Amino acid sequence: MEELINSLSAADLQAAITLLKSNFTNPDAITEMELNRATVEGMLIRQARGLMLLPPQSRGESAPAETSFYSEVFDGHVGYVRFGALTSANLKAMDKKLEEFASKKIDAMIVDLRASGASDFAITAEFAKRFCPKGKLLFTVRKPVARQDRAFSSDRDPAFQGLLLVLADGETAGGAEAVAGALRLYDKALIIGQPSAGRAV
């Protein structure tokens, strides 16, 4: 179906829409609003790895539960950290754990970015700074409508400089994907698991 639709010219597409409007069981159901909705839905399906429509959060609606930070040590030298939600509370918990890891001579770390939701890119950058070299660009938030970019760079020395392995899955999105990209670029981190959502900044 997609191949056939892709082969249609602009005139063919308009002719198909006209035929749908005039021959549909209920022609009144195909309004401009319905066509616009179908267009948006089609774009979200066809570009699934890069687009996402976020519903507005209504007043009084509770936000989804935040995932907590978690860590442990394997075989005495491999640290495991699950960031959880990228929040200031989890950042503080991770800082404390990274200090402990330094005293235990941890030389490799598994960074679990599954279930790492983020809405604050400044906090997201703080997570990345703990692992990336000082002075390096971490990521850029692009707002095409406003033609406005906001760059986030590391302004501190990393708290950990050993071997990194990053766990990701289809729910790893947005800020967590930006962190994964920075770790891969600067720390040569190996990213394993499933492809991420494709909704980085």
KADATA-V40052 format. One record per backbone hydrogen bond with DSSP energy under -1.0 kcal/mol. CO is the residue of the C=O (numbers start at 1). NH is the residue of the N-H. Records with the same first field share a line. If there is no record, write none. Layout:
BEGIN
CO=NH + NH
END
This chain:
BEGIN
1=5
2=6
3=7
5=8
9=13
10=14
11=15
12=16
13=17
14=18
15=19
16=20
17=21
18=22
19=23
20=24
26=29
27=30
29=31
31=35
32=36
33=37
34=38
35=39
36=40
37=41
38=42
39=43
40=44
41=45
42=46
43=47
45=48
47=50 + 51
58=61
67=85
70=82
72=80
74=77 + 78
77=107 + 108
78=74
79=110
80=72
81=112
82=70
85=87
87=91
88=92
89=93
90=94
91=95
92=96
93=97
94=98
95=99
96=100
97=101
98=102
99=103
100=104
101=106
107=163
108=79
109=165
110=81
111=167
112=83
113=116
117=86
120=124
121=125
122=126
123=127
124=128
125=129
128=131 + 132
130=159 + 160
133=136
136=154
139=152
141=150
143=148
148=143
150=141
152=138 + 139
154=135
163=109
164=190
165=111
166=192
167=113
168=194
169=172
172=197
173=176
174=178
175=179
176=180
177=181
178=182
179=183
180=184
181=185
182=186
183=187 + 189
190=166
192=168
201=142
END
